[in-house]
Amino acid sequence: MGNKRRETSSQKEKEKKTDDDAKINELKIKILTSLWIQTFAQVLEATSVTELFYLEEQKPGSEEIVIGIWIQAIGQLVETIGVSEQVMRGEDIFPFRSQRTSVTGDWIQSMGAAVEATGGERVLHYNLLRGRDGLIP
């Protein structure tokens, strides 16, 4: 009787692990999908802001905003590539390479955000001094 309980318990643990593994893989795919959506959205934002930049008055800080957004788009792409490698390859012989790629993308995005924010502050200051309104992405 004791052996049957152990076998049943062991079997239930294996089934739970299989269910958990399936759920983990499903969540990884959802994360990867959302990162690709973010990447495409970031590139769309960058191209739209660039177009707007060339159509509107060039204010101090406008160029930094455009550059910062492009840096963030590049960082988003690098991060997404790193996560793609992690999800698609599974256990790699160099598992930390794709993790490093992902984290590097995060750092690039952070630097881009800093450049964009600096430009945004300059545009805001310019607008405040002149009583003007406008989009600061």
Beta strands, then each sheet from edge to edge (+ up, - down):
end
